[in-house]
Amino acid sequence: MADVTTTEKQSRVRCSDEAFLEAVYSSKTYAEIASKTGQKIASTMARYARTKAALAKKGLELPAMERAKPTKTVDNIEAMAEVVRRLKAHANG
């Protein structure tokens, strides 16, 4: 008897080469391309790398992409300092 799971699979998003290249030329980051094509960022990065390599053989270059910088909402240093203070107080107390 086969093991059946009830989790939902995400449907595969298909994007034509023309739509993908239009998104590449109108974007600066992989995240922007992904939002325009509906694909995941990891899939977009892999497709960009494959496309870039294939076009390089023809003497064509794609524009360089940047990774979107994560926005930090918490000061990590202050958070770590608070943990150290708490641990010291617990160890001395």
C-alpha positions as a LaTeX table, in Angstrom:
\begin{tabular}{lrrr}
\hline
Residue & $x$ (\AA) & $y$ (\AA) & $z$ (\AA) \\
\hline
Met1 & 0.00 & 0.00 & 0.00 \\
Ala2 & 1.42 & 3.40 & $-0.99$ \\
Asp3 & 2.08 & 6.05 & 1.61 \\
Val4 & $-0.11$ & 9.01 & 0.77 \\
Thr5 & 0.56 & 12.42 & 2.25 \\
Thr6 & $-2.03$ & 15.15 & 2.35 \\
Thr7 & 0.33 & 18.09 & 2.11 \\
Glu8 & $-0.31$ & 20.48 & $-0.74$ \\
Lys9 & 2.26 & 20.71 & $-3.49$ \\
Gln10 & 2.98 & 24.06 & $-4.98$ \\
Ser11 & 2.17 & 24.08 & $-8.66$ \\
Arg12 & 5.08 & 24.58 & $-10.99$ \\
Val13 & 5.20 & 28.04 & $-12.47$ \\
Arg14 & 6.21 & 28.11 & $-16.11$ \\
Cys15 & 7.71 & 31.19 & $-17.68$ \\
Ser16 & 8.75 & 31.61 & $-21.30$ \\
Asp17 & 12.35 & 32.46 & $-22.17$ \\
Glu18 & 11.21 & 35.80 & $-23.55$ \\
Ala19 & 9.33 & 36.73 & $-20.36$ \\
Phe20 & 12.29 & 35.59 & $-18.25$ \\
Leu21 & 14.77 & 37.69 & $-20.24$ \\
Glu22 & 12.48 & 40.72 & $-20.12$ \\
Ala23 & 12.35 & 40.34 & $-16.34$ \\
Val24 & 16.16 & 40.05 & $-16.20$ \\
Tyr25 & 16.69 & 43.23 & $-18.19$ \\
Ser26 & 14.17 & 45.20 & $-16.13$ \\
Ser27 & 15.46 & 44.05 & $-12.71$ \\
Lys28 & 18.47 & 44.54 & $-10.46$ \\
Thr29 & 17.98 & 41.61 & $-8.06$ \\
Tyr30 & 16.99 & 37.96 & $-8.29$ \\
Ala31 & 14.02 & 38.72 & $-6.03$ \\
Glu32 & 12.70 & 41.26 & $-8.53$ \\
Ile33 & 12.97 & 38.72 & $-11.36$ \\
Ala34 & 11.21 & 36.10 & $-9.23$ \\
Ser35 & 8.36 & 38.48 & $-8.42$ \\
Lys36 & 7.88 & 39.29 & $-12.11$ \\
Thr37 & 7.99 & 35.67 & $-13.30$ \\
Gly38 & 6.20 & 34.09 & $-10.34$ \\
Gln39 & 9.03 & 31.62 & $-9.78$ \\
Lys40 & 10.92 & 30.94 & $-6.57$ \\
Ile41 & 14.14 & 32.87 & $-5.97$ \\
Ala42 & 16.25 & 29.69 & $-5.95$ \\
Ser43 & 14.75 & 28.59 & $-9.28$ \\
Thr44 & 15.33 & 32.05 & $-10.69$ \\
Met45 & 18.98 & 32.07 & $-9.64$ \\
Ala46 & 19.56 & 28.63 & $-11.17$ \\
Arg47 & 17.83 & 29.59 & $-14.43$ \\
Tyr48 & 19.79 & 32.84 & $-14.60$ \\
Ala49 & 23.07 & 30.92 & $-14.21$ \\
Arg50 & 22.12 & 28.38 & $-16.90$ \\
Thr51 & 20.96 & 31.12 & $-19.28$ \\
Lys52 & 24.05 & 33.23 & $-18.67$ \\
Ala53 & 26.35 & 30.28 & $-19.40$ \\
Ala54 & 24.46 & 29.37 & $-22.58$ \\
Leu55 & 24.48 & 32.95 & $-23.89$ \\
Ala56 & 28.17 & 33.38 & $-23.02$ \\
Lys57 & 28.93 & 30.65 & $-25.57$ \\
Lys58 & 27.24 & 32.88 & $-28.16$ \\
Gly59 & 29.23 & 35.91 & $-27.04$ \\
Leu60 & 26.29 & 37.59 & $-25.28$ \\
Glu61 & 26.25 & 38.78 & $-21.68$ \\
Leu62 & 23.37 & 39.23 & $-19.27$ \\
Pro63 & 23.35 & 42.16 & $-16.84$ \\
Ala64 & 24.85 & 41.39 & $-13.44$ \\
Met65 & 22.33 & 40.67 & $-10.70$ \\
Glu66 & 22.58 & 41.50 & $-7.03$ \\
Arg67 & 21.17 & 39.63 & $-4.11$ \\
Ala68 & 18.61 & 41.60 & $-2.13$ \\
Lys69 & 20.09 & 42.70 & 1.17 \\
Pro70 & 18.17 & 41.41 & 4.17 \\
Thr71 & 16.60 & 44.12 & 6.27 \\
Lys72 & 17.52 & 43.80 & 9.90 \\
Thr73 & 14.89 & 44.91 & 12.33 \\
Val74 & 16.79 & 43.94 & 15.47 \\
Asp75 & 20.21 & 45.05 & 16.62 \\
Asn76 & 21.98 & 41.69 & 16.92 \\
Ile77 & 24.87 & 43.02 & 19.01 \\
Glu78 & 22.57 & 44.48 & 21.64 \\
Ala79 & 20.51 & 41.27 & 21.71 \\
Met80 & 23.67 & 39.17 & 22.23 \\
Ala81 & 24.89 & 41.56 & 24.93 \\
Glu82 & 21.58 & 41.12 & 26.78 \\
Val83 & 21.93 & 37.32 & 26.62 \\
Val84 & 25.46 & 37.54 & 28.03 \\
Arg85 & 24.29 & 39.82 & 30.85 \\
Arg86 & 21.47 & 37.41 & 31.69 \\
Leu87 & 23.79 & 34.39 & 31.65 \\
Lys88 & 26.37 & 36.15 & 33.84 \\
Ala89 & 23.67 & 37.13 & 36.34 \\
His90 & 22.39 & 33.56 & 36.41 \\
Ala91 & 25.91 & 32.11 & 36.83 \\
Asn92 & 26.80 & 34.54 & 39.65 \\
Gly93 & 23.44 & 34.35 & 41.36 \\
\hline
\end{tabular}
